[in-house]
Amino acid sequence: MAHDTVKGEARLDRELAGLDALELGGTTRARLLQRAWSAVWPMIAAVLIALAAWQLVVWSGWKEPWVLPGPRETLPVFWDQLTSARFWEAVALTMRRAVVGFAFAVAVGVVVGALVARFRVLRRAFGSLITGLQTMPSIAWFPLAILLFRLSESAILFVVILGAAPSIANGLIAGVDYTPPILLRAGKVMGLRGLALYRHLIMPASLPSFVAGLKQGWAFAWRSLMAGELLVIIGDTTSLGVLLSQARELNNTADMISYMLMILILGIVIDQLFGLVDGAIRRRWGLDEGSS
């Protein structure tokens, strides 16, 4: 009798544990769905508002329909572009240029930023120059780039690097400048000096500002690339900028807006990726209020 009672209690405990696990799993899934919905619905609302505003402008009769078509005429064209191999080849070329240019810009920005942050003489000499380069419109570099490299990939790459590297360098410099002095003193007490101090303390501490600089640098790189693809057309290559230019020359507004939508979507996707990285860093540093 006692043995049967013990077995019954054990079975009851297992069943209760299973119910707790199901409840916990359901709560976790509900929380994830709620978090995903809270992140998505503002974007959906913004898209609907933008489409409504666009349609209202069309209905106002401000421009002829062939000059400014509405969403009903443009979105089917955009869908047709998404099913076109030529369109995706253009997207691939544009993204390859963006990734290569941004990678070079990161390398240049990190080296320049680290040197300027480390040596006061370099900061006095080049600190203002870096900020001046950051504020300079990237399109102003294209006459020089075309003169130096002609109509080539190097001309576009040159301007993308000059457009993005100063922001990345300034992000790193700002991160180093705002490293708390108490951390520096603690690092020195622990025996960190020179490169070891930068590697194990200053660089990790400057990571939030550095990521912000990377995000801003990507924005400058993307804008520089779009300007370059509109101005520097290389042979028979097809990129988003080339497609956009061709649509403008043919007065094909629906196609032109479709390419602009794709450029916008790509920019938003990359921004969301940077947002994920920034959120992970904030949670690691205990700066995210949602993590408490």
Backbone bond lengths (Angstrom), bond angles and torsions (degrees), N, CA, C in turn:
res aa  C-N    CA-C-N  psi(-1)  N-CA   C-N-CA  omega(-1)  CA-C   N-CA-C  phi
1 M - - - 1.468 - - 1.527 110.88 -
2 A 1.351 115.66 -46.54 1.461 119.53 179.75 1.523 110.97 -62.82
3 H 1.377 115.12 -38.33 1.476 118.97 179.47 1.517 110.61 -62.98
4 D 1.334 116.79 -42.86 1.464 119.93 179.30 1.521 111.11 -64.07
5 T 1.347 116.21 -36.34 1.471 119.43 179.08 1.523 111.35 -64.83
6 V 1.349 116.02 -42.54 1.471 120.57 178.87 1.525 110.69 -63.21
7 K 1.336 116.85 -43.42 1.466 119.96 179.24 1.525 110.74 -63.15
8 G 1.332 116.87 -39.58 1.462 120.42 178.89 1.519 111.59 -64.12
9 E 1.350 116.52 -41.42 1.462 119.51 178.91 1.534 111.14 -66.30
10 A 1.333 116.47 -39.28 1.464 119.88 179.16 1.526 111.07 -63.91
11 R 1.358 114.55 -42.12 1.466 117.49 178.51 1.523 111.36 -64.61
12 L 1.329 116.32 -38.39 1.460 120.59 178.16 1.528 111.03 -64.00
13 D 1.343 115.76 -39.86 1.468 119.32 178.54 1.519 110.82 -63.34
14 R 1.361 117.01 -41.79 1.466 120.09 179.68 1.522 110.61 -64.04
15 E 1.327 116.72 -41.30 1.461 119.85 179.94 1.526 111.12 -65.00
16 L 1.338 116.02 -41.41 1.456 119.09 178.62 1.522 110.73 -65.29
17 A 1.347 115.59 -40.14 1.464 118.48 177.64 1.521 111.31 -62.91
18 G 1.347 116.02 -39.09 1.461 119.57 177.52 1.512 111.96 -63.63
19 L 1.355 116.21 -41.12 1.463 119.90 177.45 1.522 111.55 -64.17
20 D 1.351 116.46 -39.72 1.468 119.82 177.57 1.524 110.86 -62.35
21 A 1.352 115.22 -41.51 1.464 119.27 179.74 1.524 111.14 -64.27
22 L 1.347 116.32 -41.88 1.458 119.52 178.11 1.524 111.33 -63.21
23 E 1.336 115.52 -41.95 1.462 118.94 179.79 1.522 110.94 -65.33
24 L 1.355 115.94 -41.83 1.456 119.69 178.72 1.516 111.23 -64.13
25 G 1.365 115.82 -43.01 1.463 119.11 179.01 1.512 111.64 -63.73
26 G 1.348 115.88 -41.18 1.463 118.61 177.95 1.513 111.58 -64.46
27 T 1.340 116.99 -39.84 1.460 120.44 178.52 1.516 110.92 -64.22
28 T 1.340 116.64 -41.16 1.463 120.54 179.79 1.520 111.08 -64.10
29 R 1.343 115.94 -44.83 1.466 119.09 179.34 1.519 110.97 -63.84
30 A 1.316 116.54 -41.43 1.465 119.56 178.80 1.518 111.14 -63.14
31 R 1.334 116.24 -39.10 1.457 119.96 179.33 1.525 110.99 -66.84
32 L 1.331 117.12 -40.72 1.458 120.25 177.93 1.523 111.30 -64.57
33 L 1.338 116.41 -43.17 1.466 119.97 177.95 1.522 110.90 -62.61
34 Q 1.329 116.52 -41.87 1.458 119.90 179.35 1.526 110.85 -63.68
35 R 1.339 116.60 -40.86 1.459 120.16 179.56 1.526 111.00 -66.74
36 A 1.339 116.55 -40.71 1.462 119.87 178.81 1.525 110.88 -65.00
37 W 1.344 116.17 -42.92 1.463 119.67 179.54 1.530 111.30 -64.71
38 S 1.345 117.10 -40.01 1.466 120.10 179.70 1.516 111.60 -65.20
39 A 1.356 117.07 -26.22 1.461 120.08 177.64 1.522 112.39 -83.82
40 V 1.342 116.43 -28.51 1.471 119.96 -173.22 1.516 112.98 -90.39
41 W 1.356 117.13 -37.73 1.460 117.59 -170.54 1.530 113.67 -63.28
42 P 1.368 120.55 -34.33 1.471 117.02 176.24 1.530 112.60 -63.22
43 M 1.350 116.88 -34.77 1.466 119.52 177.66 1.522 111.01 -66.60
44 I 1.341 116.06 -43.47 1.465 119.77 178.93 1.528 110.30 -61.85
45 A 1.338 116.17 -42.68 1.463 119.88 178.93 1.523 111.31 -62.89
46 A 1.344 116.13 -40.76 1.469 119.51 179.52 1.527 111.08 -64.11
47 V 1.345 116.87 -40.72 1.467 120.46 178.68 1.528 110.59 -63.49
48 L 1.324 117.11 -44.15 1.466 120.47 179.80 1.528 111.15 -63.88
49 I 1.324 116.78 -40.83 1.467 120.20 178.23 1.531 110.50 -63.75
50 A 1.349 116.37 -43.03 1.460 120.11 179.23 1.528 111.26 -63.04
51 L 1.335 117.23 -42.70 1.471 120.56 178.36 1.524 111.27 -63.76
52 A 1.337 116.02 -40.78 1.461 119.66 179.15 1.529 110.97 -64.96
53 A 1.337 116.76 -42.99 1.463 119.80 178.66 1.527 110.93 -63.81
54 W 1.323 116.18 -41.31 1.465 121.39 177.51 1.539 110.51 -59.08
55 Q 1.325 116.17 -47.37 1.463 120.04 -179.08 1.531 111.50 -65.28
56 L 1.319 117.00 -36.41 1.462 120.18 178.19 1.525 111.30 -64.38
57 V 1.327 116.25 -39.44 1.474 119.75 177.11 1.524 110.48 -63.22
58 V 1.340 116.54 -41.05 1.468 120.28 178.41 1.528 110.18 -63.76
59 W 1.332 116.81 -45.31 1.463 120.75 179.98 1.530 112.42 -64.14
60 S 1.328 116.50 -26.19 1.464 118.93 -178.74 1.526 112.44 -67.79
61 G 1.335 116.87 -15.57 1.451 120.28 -179.85 1.516 114.00 75.97
62 W 1.340 116.83 19.71 1.471 120.96 -178.79 1.518 111.58 -60.01
63 K 1.338 117.25 -40.85 1.457 122.82 177.71 1.526 109.13 -131.37
64 E 1.319 114.35 158.42 1.460 119.58 176.60 1.533 110.04 -63.90
65 P 1.341 117.93 149.39 1.472 120.04 -178.30 1.522 114.12 -58.69
66 W 1.339 117.54 -30.27 1.466 118.09 179.48 1.532 111.45 -75.19
67 V 1.325 116.59 -20.04 1.467 120.67 176.00 1.526 110.63 -85.14
68 L 1.332 116.54 -43.71 1.462 121.35 -179.73 1.524 109.05 -132.13
69 P 1.330 117.66 86.34 1.475 119.97 177.30 1.517 110.58 -72.29
70 G 1.319 115.58 157.87 1.454 120.90 -179.30 1.522 112.43 -88.43
71 P 1.325 116.59 178.83 1.466 120.20 178.98 1.526 112.92 -58.50
72 R 1.347 117.19 -35.53 1.462 119.74 -178.05 1.517 111.02 -62.48
73 E 1.322 118.42 -34.77 1.469 121.65 179.32 1.527 112.47 -85.23
74 T 1.337 116.65 -30.14 1.470 119.91 -172.27 1.524 112.67 -86.93
75 L 1.330 118.07 -40.91 1.459 120.17 -174.56 1.533 113.16 -62.39
76 P 1.347 120.27 -39.39 1.481 118.35 173.51 1.528 112.84 -60.81
77 V 1.336 116.63 -37.04 1.466 120.05 176.89 1.528 109.94 -64.65
78 F 1.326 116.34 -40.99 1.459 120.94 177.95 1.527 110.87 -61.25
79 W 1.329 116.72 -40.84 1.466 120.41 177.44 1.530 110.81 -64.18
80 D 1.328 117.54 -40.91 1.463 120.64 177.41 1.529 110.73 -61.46
81 Q 1.339 116.27 -37.84 1.463 119.30 178.05 1.528 111.04 -64.44
82 L 1.321 115.97 -38.00 1.465 119.83 -179.19 1.523 112.29 -65.11
83 T 1.314 117.34 -21.64 1.468 121.03 178.68 1.527 112.40 -98.88
84 S 1.334 116.42 10.49 1.466 120.93 -177.65 1.526 110.14 -100.78
85 A 1.335 116.61 131.54 1.473 120.63 178.82 1.526 110.78 -66.48
86 R 1.316 117.65 -38.34 1.469 121.54 179.73 1.526 111.13 -61.03
87 F 1.310 116.01 -38.43 1.459 120.53 179.04 1.526 110.82 -62.69
88 W 1.321 117.53 -45.95 1.459 120.30 -178.00 1.523 111.97 -71.97
89 E 1.331 117.84 -28.05 1.465 120.00 172.21 1.529 110.30 -64.17
90 A 1.334 115.96 -39.68 1.460 120.00 177.39 1.524 111.07 -65.38
91 V 1.332 116.83 -42.18 1.466 120.68 177.91 1.527 110.29 -62.01
92 A 1.333 116.72 -42.15 1.470 120.57 -179.32 1.522 111.05 -62.86
93 L 1.336 117.74 -42.61 1.459 120.47 179.55 1.527 110.83 -64.86
94 T 1.321 116.40 -43.63 1.463 119.70 179.52 1.519 111.38 -62.74
95 M 1.338 117.71 -44.33 1.453 120.44 -179.29 1.524 111.63 -68.26
96 R 1.344 117.03 -34.50 1.470 118.84 176.66 1.523 110.13 -63.73
97 R 1.310 117.36 -44.33 1.465 120.34 177.13 1.531 111.05 -61.57
98 A 1.339 116.24 -40.69 1.463 119.98 -178.90 1.523 111.27 -64.97
99 V 1.322 117.11 -45.48 1.471 120.48 -177.64 1.526 111.00 -66.77
100 V 1.333 116.75 -44.65 1.476 119.95 -180.00 1.520 110.22 -63.93
101 G 1.333 117.04 -47.60 1.458 119.86 -179.90 1.513 112.45 -62.21
102 F 1.334 116.87 -41.98 1.450 119.81 -179.48 1.525 110.97 -67.90
103 A 1.321 117.77 -37.06 1.468 120.37 178.05 1.525 111.13 -61.83
104 F 1.342 116.79 -44.79 1.463 119.95 176.45 1.525 111.07 -63.57
105 A 1.332 116.61 -38.77 1.463 120.25 179.81 1.521 111.09 -65.07
106 V 1.330 117.14 -38.87 1.461 120.48 177.68 1.531 110.35 -63.13
107 A 1.339 116.23 -44.43 1.468 119.70 179.35 1.529 111.03 -60.79
108 V 1.322 116.52 -47.22 1.470 120.04 -179.91 1.526 110.36 -66.05
109 G 1.343 117.52 -44.44 1.454 120.53 -178.21 1.511 113.09 -63.70
110 V 1.327 117.43 -39.60 1.462 120.61 179.72 1.529 111.00 -66.31
111 V 1.322 116.98 -45.16 1.470 120.17 -179.80 1.527 110.54 -63.16
112 V 1.332 116.57 -49.22 1.462 120.31 -178.78 1.526 110.57 -64.87
113 G 1.331 117.15 -44.71 1.454 119.87 -179.52 1.523 112.72 -62.92
114 A 1.326 116.63 -42.20 1.461 119.82 179.97 1.524 111.50 -64.61
115 L 1.334 117.02 -41.77 1.467 120.30 -179.79 1.524 111.42 -67.00
116 V 1.332 116.00 -44.73 1.466 119.28 -178.73 1.529 110.78 -66.86
117 A 1.335 117.61 -37.79 1.455 120.53 178.49 1.526 112.09 -69.79
118 R 1.329 116.59 -28.20 1.470 120.93 -175.66 1.524 112.54 -83.54
119 F 1.326 117.00 -38.24 1.468 120.13 -173.40 1.527 110.18 -114.34
120 R 1.334 116.48 122.03 1.450 121.03 -176.78 1.531 112.18 -65.30
121 V 1.315 116.58 -33.06 1.472 119.51 179.57 1.525 109.95 -62.13
122 L 1.326 116.90 -44.14 1.467 120.41 178.32 1.524 110.96 -65.54
123 R 1.327 116.98 -34.95 1.466 118.93 179.13 1.521 110.46 -65.80
124 R 1.333 116.79 -43.41 1.460 119.59 179.06 1.527 110.79 -65.50
125 A 1.328 116.00 -32.06 1.463 119.02 -177.30 1.519 112.77 -81.66
126 F 1.340 117.10 -40.80 1.464 120.12 -169.32 1.532 114.80 -118.79
127 G 1.340 118.56 -5.36 1.460 119.80 -177.07 1.520 112.96 -58.64
128 S 1.318 116.69 -49.85 1.468 120.56 179.63 1.518 111.62 -68.66
129 L 1.336 116.77 -33.08 1.463 120.30 179.18 1.522 111.28 -64.08
130 I 1.331 116.96 -40.72 1.474 120.73 178.77 1.529 110.23 -62.77
131 T 1.342 115.95 -43.58 1.473 119.08 178.44 1.525 110.59 -64.85
132 G 1.337 117.19 -38.80 1.457 120.18 177.55 1.521 112.19 -63.26
133 L 1.334 116.57 -41.02 1.461 120.10 177.01 1.528 111.27 -64.58
134 Q 1.336 116.19 -34.69 1.459 119.84 -179.86 1.531 111.24 -65.65
135 T 1.336 116.44 -36.78 1.466 119.66 -178.49 1.522 113.01 -83.65
136 M 1.313 118.07 -10.45 1.467 120.75 -177.91 1.530 110.33 -74.86
137 P 1.339 118.94 128.95 1.470 120.89 178.50 1.523 111.19 -59.70
138 S 1.330 116.16 132.34 1.464 119.43 -175.80 1.516 112.28 -64.29
139 I 1.333 117.31 -29.56 1.454 119.74 -177.64 1.530 111.02 -64.92
140 A 1.343 116.92 -22.39 1.462 120.16 179.65 1.525 111.72 -69.22
141 W 1.340 117.70 -18.37 1.458 120.79 179.45 1.526 112.93 -81.81
142 F 1.325 118.41 -16.20 1.460 119.61 -171.20 1.529 114.76 -67.23
143 P 1.327 120.31 -37.79 1.475 117.18 175.21 1.530 112.76 -57.22
144 L 1.357 115.90 -43.09 1.465 118.89 177.51 1.524 110.94 -67.34
145 A 1.330 117.37 -41.76 1.466 120.72 -179.22 1.525 111.13 -62.00
146 I 1.330 117.09 -42.30 1.475 120.40 179.80 1.526 110.08 -67.87
147 L 1.353 116.28 -36.82 1.464 119.32 178.03 1.523 110.94 -65.77
148 L 1.325 117.40 -38.83 1.468 121.10 -177.37 1.529 112.27 -78.78
149 F 1.331 116.76 -42.05 1.469 120.52 -171.08 1.530 113.76 -117.22
150 R 1.332 117.04 2.28 1.467 122.38 -176.31 1.529 109.75 59.14
151 L 1.305 117.84 -163.84 1.464 121.34 179.21 1.523 108.87 -82.69
152 S 1.320 116.06 87.73 1.467 120.97 -174.12 1.522 109.46 -144.79
153 E 1.342 114.65 170.29 1.456 120.68 176.02 1.530 110.89 -61.90
154 S 1.324 116.43 -33.00 1.467 120.14 -179.17 1.516 111.67 -63.14
155 A 1.336 117.23 -35.09 1.463 120.15 178.90 1.524 110.42 -63.82
156 I 1.325 116.78 -43.84 1.467 120.23 178.58 1.525 110.52 -66.13
157 L 1.331 116.70 -44.97 1.460 121.17 -179.44 1.524 111.23 -61.01
158 F 1.331 116.57 -40.16 1.469 122.42 179.59 1.527 110.81 -57.69
159 V 1.323 116.42 -47.05 1.469 120.43 -177.31 1.525 110.87 -72.79
160 V 1.324 118.42 -36.95 1.467 120.76 178.05 1.528 110.29 -61.25
161 I 1.318 116.51 -43.62 1.473 120.22 179.56 1.518 110.67 -64.29
162 L 1.332 117.28 -47.08 1.462 120.25 -179.97 1.526 111.74 -65.37
163 G 1.322 117.16 -28.46 1.453 119.66 178.73 1.522 113.48 -75.19
164 A 1.337 116.96 -34.03 1.465 120.38 -172.98 1.521 114.21 -99.18
165 A 1.334 118.30 -36.01 1.462 121.21 -172.13 1.532 113.57 -58.89
166 P 1.353 120.84 -42.50 1.472 118.45 -179.76 1.519 113.86 -59.78
167 S 1.325 118.54 -38.75 1.466 120.77 178.88 1.523 110.95 -65.40
168 I 1.324 116.52 -40.30 1.467 120.49 178.99 1.525 110.23 -65.76
169 A 1.327 117.12 -42.89 1.466 121.14 178.61 1.525 110.60 -62.84
170 N 1.331 116.96 -44.77 1.466 119.74 -179.90 1.524 111.66 -65.44
171 G 1.346 117.46 -34.59 1.455 119.68 176.46 1.517 111.87 -62.61
172 L 1.326 116.20 -42.30 1.467 120.29 178.43 1.521 111.14 -67.56
173 I 1.329 116.62 -41.70 1.472 120.35 179.55 1.525 110.41 -62.19
174 A 1.344 116.45 -44.16 1.464 119.67 179.39 1.524 111.18 -63.30
175 G 1.328 117.01 -39.70 1.455 119.87 178.43 1.512 112.46 -62.63
176 V 1.328 116.11 -41.24 1.467 120.28 178.01 1.528 110.29 -66.39
177 D 1.335 116.65 -41.77 1.471 120.13 -177.96 1.520 112.13 -63.22
178 Y 1.326 116.28 -34.54 1.463 119.64 -175.10 1.529 112.59 -97.55
179 T 1.312 117.30 17.89 1.464 120.01 171.19 1.528 108.97 -67.51
180 P 1.329 119.20 123.92 1.477 120.55 -176.72 1.517 111.97 -57.17
181 P 1.330 117.21 132.31 1.482 119.95 -179.87 1.519 113.22 -57.38
182 I 1.338 117.16 -31.56 1.473 119.05 -179.24 1.528 110.68 -64.49
183 L 1.349 116.50 -33.01 1.463 119.21 175.93 1.524 110.76 -67.36
184 L 1.328 116.12 -39.92 1.463 119.30 179.30 1.531 110.87 -63.74
185 R 1.338 115.83 -42.63 1.475 118.53 178.58 1.524 111.03 -64.94
186 A 1.331 116.15 -40.68 1.465 118.87 178.96 1.517 110.92 -63.54
187 G 1.330 116.72 -40.91 1.465 120.05 178.96 1.513 112.08 -62.87
188 K 1.324 116.48 -41.18 1.468 119.57 179.65 1.530 111.55 -68.17
189 V 1.347 115.47 -36.16 1.476 118.56 176.43 1.517 110.49 -63.23
190 M 1.358 116.31 -34.24 1.468 120.52 179.59 1.525 112.44 -81.44
191 G 1.324 117.10 2.52 1.464 120.19 174.39 1.514 115.14 93.90
192 L 1.326 117.71 12.12 1.460 119.94 179.25 1.527 109.58 -81.97
193 R 1.316 115.41 127.85 1.455 121.14 179.43 1.532 109.21 -140.77
194 G 1.322 115.94 153.48 1.463 121.15 172.11 1.523 113.36 58.45
195 L 1.333 115.02 -128.57 1.456 120.80 -177.33 1.528 111.83 -65.79
196 A 1.336 116.87 -33.81 1.465 119.78 178.65 1.527 111.05 -63.03
197 L 1.333 116.81 -37.69 1.459 120.49 177.62 1.523 110.52 -63.28
198 Y 1.337 116.93 -42.12 1.460 120.40 179.15 1.525 111.52 -68.96
199 R 1.317 115.93 -42.23 1.461 119.64 -175.18 1.522 112.20 -68.12
200 H 1.335 117.24 -44.09 1.455 120.42 -171.06 1.530 113.83 -97.92
201 L 1.320 118.72 -13.09 1.458 118.87 -175.92 1.530 112.21 -129.69
202 I 1.332 117.13 -59.08 1.471 119.52 -171.93 1.532 111.32 -67.32
203 M 1.333 117.38 -45.92 1.462 119.50 -178.62 1.535 112.52 -63.16
204 P 1.345 119.20 -47.03 1.475 117.67 175.47 1.527 112.97 -61.87
205 A 1.335 117.97 -36.86 1.463 120.77 -179.51 1.527 111.53 -68.28
206 S 1.336 117.03 -29.94 1.461 120.78 -178.11 1.527 112.50 -88.30
207 L 1.330 117.19 2.35 1.462 120.75 -174.35 1.533 113.50 -58.68
208 P 1.354 120.59 -44.65 1.472 118.85 179.60 1.525 113.36 -57.57
209 S 1.334 117.52 -45.95 1.468 120.47 178.37 1.516 111.28 -67.72
210 F 1.317 116.51 -34.38 1.463 120.07 179.80 1.524 110.74 -66.06
211 V 1.334 116.77 -42.09 1.464 119.84 178.07 1.528 110.44 -64.52
212 A 1.336 117.06 -37.80 1.466 119.78 175.66 1.526 110.30 -62.26
213 G 1.332 116.63 -39.35 1.465 119.99 176.35 1.516 112.26 -65.86
214 L 1.345 116.70 -37.54 1.462 120.29 176.33 1.526 111.11 -62.91
215 K 1.326 115.45 -42.22 1.469 120.04 179.94 1.521 110.92 -62.97
216 Q 1.310 116.42 -45.08 1.457 120.29 178.21 1.529 110.55 -66.89
217 G 1.338 116.26 -38.77 1.457 119.81 177.88 1.516 112.20 -62.46
218 W 1.354 117.15 -38.80 1.458 119.76 176.74 1.525 110.97 -62.66
219 A 1.343 116.87 -40.41 1.464 120.18 179.49 1.536 110.23 -60.95
220 F 1.334 116.86 -44.03 1.464 120.26 178.11 1.528 111.13 -66.21
221 A 1.329 116.70 -39.58 1.461 120.03 179.50 1.526 111.09 -63.70
222 W 1.322 116.48 -42.33 1.464 121.35 -179.14 1.523 110.90 -64.33
223 R 1.334 116.53 -43.60 1.466 119.69 178.59 1.524 110.89 -66.32
224 S 1.331 116.67 -40.58 1.458 119.69 178.78 1.527 111.13 -63.12
225 L 1.326 115.86 -40.39 1.458 120.30 -179.63 1.525 111.12 -64.49
226 M 1.338 116.94 -44.19 1.461 119.54 179.99 1.525 111.12 -62.34
227 A 1.332 116.32 -41.39 1.464 119.48 176.65 1.524 110.51 -64.04
228 G 1.329 116.91 -39.87 1.462 120.56 -179.65 1.516 112.47 -65.38
229 E 1.318 117.03 -40.95 1.464 119.14 -179.24 1.525 111.87 -69.93
230 L 1.320 117.66 -24.78 1.465 120.08 175.65 1.524 111.88 -77.91
231 L 1.341 116.28 -31.60 1.465 120.19 -175.74 1.513 113.09 -95.72
232 V 1.336 117.21 -35.08 1.468 121.83 -174.49 1.529 107.88 -109.44
233 I 1.308 116.52 96.32 1.467 122.25 178.80 1.520 107.89 -101.24
234 I 1.324 115.90 118.41 1.465 121.77 -170.93 1.523 109.46 -105.04
235 G 1.311 116.89 109.13 1.462 121.87 174.26 1.515 112.36 51.71
236 D 1.328 114.68 -130.80 1.463 120.33 -178.11 1.529 111.93 -102.93
237 T 1.326 118.02 20.20 1.464 120.69 177.57 1.528 109.87 -68.64
238 T 1.321 115.29 147.05 1.457 120.96 -178.94 1.520 109.23 -122.82
239 S 1.321 115.82 116.54 1.458 122.54 177.42 1.522 108.29 -127.44
240 L 1.323 115.86 176.33 1.461 118.67 178.31 1.524 111.55 -62.26
241 G 1.320 116.49 -37.69 1.454 119.78 177.53 1.519 112.31 -64.25
242 V 1.323 116.65 -40.09 1.469 120.86 178.16 1.527 110.29 -65.05
243 L 1.321 116.98 -46.03 1.465 120.13 178.12 1.524 111.37 -60.37
244 L 1.307 116.58 -39.60 1.462 121.02 179.05 1.529 110.77 -64.95
245 S 1.326 116.11 -42.25 1.467 120.31 178.92 1.530 111.24 -65.83
246 Q 1.319 116.65 -41.97 1.464 119.72 178.96 1.521 111.90 -64.15
247 A 1.332 117.30 -40.87 1.458 120.50 178.51 1.526 111.05 -63.57
248 R 1.332 116.66 -37.43 1.465 119.54 178.11 1.521 110.99 -66.05
249 E 1.341 117.21 -42.40 1.461 120.51 -179.23 1.525 111.91 -65.01
250 L 1.332 116.93 -30.22 1.465 121.10 -179.48 1.535 112.23 -93.42
251 N 1.346 116.67 5.76 1.473 121.23 -177.68 1.534 112.17 55.18
252 N 1.324 116.25 34.20 1.460 121.51 179.43 1.532 108.06 -96.61
253 T 1.332 115.15 83.66 1.463 119.96 -171.94 1.520 112.60 -67.17
254 A 1.331 117.76 -37.03 1.467 120.15 -179.16 1.522 110.64 -61.25
255 D 1.337 116.65 -45.85 1.467 119.54 176.72 1.529 110.81 -63.35
256 M 1.322 116.04 -41.86 1.460 120.02 -178.26 1.528 111.23 -60.88
257 I 1.335 116.30 -44.69 1.464 119.17 178.50 1.529 110.93 -66.63
258 S 1.319 117.57 -33.40 1.469 120.71 177.05 1.521 110.85 -61.25
259 Y 1.336 116.92 -44.20 1.465 119.79 178.46 1.529 110.87 -66.50
260 M 1.328 116.34 -37.21 1.465 119.32 177.27 1.526 111.16 -64.81
261 L 1.325 116.62 -38.16 1.460 120.09 176.97 1.527 110.98 -62.09
262 M 1.326 117.01 -40.92 1.462 120.08 179.78 1.526 111.08 -65.87
263 I 1.332 116.40 -40.49 1.462 120.09 177.07 1.523 110.17 -61.56
264 L 1.342 116.37 -41.40 1.464 121.07 178.20 1.521 111.31 -64.33
265 I 1.329 117.17 -44.13 1.467 121.07 -178.70 1.523 110.73 -63.49
266 L 1.319 117.16 -43.76 1.465 119.93 178.41 1.527 110.83 -61.18
267 G 1.325 116.76 -41.78 1.458 119.71 178.05 1.518 111.97 -62.37
268 I 1.336 117.41 -40.74 1.467 121.01 179.87 1.524 110.69 -66.61
269 V 1.343 117.28 -41.11 1.469 120.64 -179.89 1.529 110.61 -61.47
270 I 1.333 116.58 -46.18 1.467 119.38 179.33 1.526 110.69 -64.34
271 D 1.330 116.85 -38.91 1.462 120.08 177.82 1.527 110.69 -61.77
272 Q 1.337 117.40 -39.60 1.460 120.52 177.78 1.529 111.27 -64.96
273 L 1.324 117.41 -37.23 1.467 120.12 177.25 1.526 110.85 -63.47
274 F 1.336 116.51 -43.84 1.462 119.24 175.73 1.525 110.90 -63.23
275 G 1.343 116.74 -34.76 1.452 120.27 177.49 1.522 112.05 -63.54
276 L 1.332 116.74 -39.05 1.464 120.36 177.37 1.526 111.18 -63.55
277 V 1.335 116.37 -43.05 1.463 120.07 178.50 1.525 110.45 -63.88
278 D 1.332 116.21 -45.09 1.460 120.32 179.48 1.526 110.95 -62.35
279 G 1.350 117.14 -40.71 1.457 120.05 178.53 1.520 112.34 -63.85
280 A 1.344 116.03 -39.89 1.465 119.56 178.40 1.526 111.04 -63.47
281 I 1.340 116.22 -40.46 1.466 119.77 179.35 1.524 110.44 -66.89
282 R 1.336 116.92 -41.74 1.467 120.11 179.84 1.524 111.63 -63.45
283 R 1.338 115.83 -39.58 1.471 118.09 177.64 1.525 110.74 -66.38
284 R 1.314 116.33 -38.41 1.466 119.70 -179.77 1.528 111.13 -65.11
285 W 1.330 114.49 -34.47 1.467 119.12 -179.11 1.525 112.57 -89.58
286 G 1.352 117.15 -0.32 1.454 120.55 179.76 1.516 113.38 72.07
287 L 1.355 117.22 26.43 1.456 121.32 -178.98 1.511 112.62 -97.81
288 D 1.341 117.61 -7.75 1.459 121.75 -178.32 1.516 108.85 -90.35
289 E 1.348 114.73 119.73 1.466 118.18 -177.28 1.513 111.62 -64.34
290 G 1.366 115.53 -28.32 1.459 118.63 -179.34 1.509 113.69 -71.36
291 S 1.345 117.96 -14.94 1.454 120.91 -178.25 1.519 113.26 -83.03
292 S 1.333 116.16 -11.64 1.472 118.19 -178.64 1.509 111.46 -83.19
